[in-house]
């Protein structure tokens, strides 16, 4: 509990940005469910399938991919709740996970943006989410936050 009292004010920004990232993911997952058929049609039209390809099989695979995104957001929501609690407790491993999460998520979004797998409105949301992730990475690396989660040294006896 003492760690929580000494937490820097900037930690609140980190947590807010984590929640904003989660909210953006949830909104996109809901939109994926709502516009499921049109998204699959878009993806099929932009795949450049050769003649003789099992379009129904490809459609089924794309459908699974879109549905799995919604399931992933639910799982990420649960993980974030534990992650935020650990951050508030001052756990260094949670801090390191936020750093890794930010970098990996940015890389994933960059890939999706350059691959043009989704229509423009999805890419706009992904750019917004990338901005939130960059802000999260920035907030996480502020000196006060870094110092709060610095590796603790055990004094020699």
N, C-alpha and C positions, 0 to 999 in steps of 0.2 A: 504494500500500500504506500510505503514511503516513496517508491519509484514514481508512482502516479502523481504525487504532490509535486515532485521536482521535474516533471515533464515540461519541456519547453512549449511555449504557446504555439510555435510553428507546427507541433505535432498535430494540432487540431486541423491545420491546413492539409496535412498528409491524409488524415482520416477523411476529411471532406472530399478530397480529390479521389480517393479510393471509392467512396460511395457514389460520386459523380460518374466515375468510369463504370461502375456496376449498373447504375441507372441507365446509362447510354446503351450498354449491352442488353439490358432487359427490354428497353424500348425497341431496339433493333430486332431482338428475338420475337417480340410480339408482332412487329411488322412483317417478319419473315413468315410467321404463321398466317397472318391476315392476307398476305399477297403471295402465298405459297405457289399457286399455279402459274402466275405471271412471272415469278422469279425463275421457275424451272424452264418456262418457255424462253425467257431471255438467255439463260445459260445454254440451253440446247441450240439456240440460234447462233450463239457465239463460239460454239465448240469446234465448228468446222468438221463435222463428222463425215467420214468417207462412206461411200455407197456400201450397202450391205450390213451396216452396223445395226445392232439390236437397239433401236431407239427407245423401246419400252424399258429395256434393261438399264440403259443410261438414265432415263427419266426416273426410274426407281432408285437408282444410286444417288442421283441429285436430290431426290426427295428425302432420303435418309439423312443426307448431309444437312439439309435445312432443318429437319426435325431435331437432329442431334445438337444443333446450336441452341435451341430452346432448353433442352435438357442440361446442356453445359452451363447455361446461365444460372439455373437453379443450383447446380453443384458449386459453381463459383460463389454464389451468394452465401452458401453455408461456409465455404472456406474463408471468405472475407470476414464473416462474423468472428471466427476464431482468430484470424490474423489481426483484426482490429483490437480484440481483447488483449492479445499478446503484445501489441504495440503499446497499449495503455499501461501494461504491466512493466514496460521497459525491456522487453526481451530482444536481445540482439539478433537472434535468428529470425524473428519476425521482420525486423528492419532489413536484414539481408534479403529476405524473401520479397519484400516490396521492391527493392532495387532490381532483383532478377525479373520479377513479374513485369515491371515497367519496361525493361529492355526487350524481353521476349515478346511482350504484347506489341510494342512498337515495331519490331521486326515482322511480326505476323501481319499487322495492318499495312506495313509498307509492301509486303508481298501481295496482299489482296488488292491494293491500289494499283500496282503495276500490272497485275495479271488480268485486270478488267473482267473478273468473274461475275460482277454484279452491276446493275444499272447505276446511272449517275446519282440517283437519290441515296443509294446505299453508300457510294463512295463519299458523298458529302458528309454523311454521318460518321464514316470512318476517319475522315480528316478531322472532324470535331473531336472524336475520341482520341486521335493521335495528339491533338493539342492538349487535351486533358492529361494524357500520359506523359507528355513532355513536362507539363507543369508539375505533375506528381514526381517525376524524376528530379526536377529542380528543387521542389520543396523537401524532398527526402535527403538531398545532399547539402542542405543549408548547414552552416557550422554548428548551430545550437542543436539541431536534430542529430547530426553526426556525433557530436560530443556526448549527447544523451545515450546513444547506443554504442559508444566506444567499448572496445574490448576491455574488460575489467582485469586488472593485474592483481594477483594474489601477493600480498606483502610477504617477504621472507621472514620466517620466525626466528 
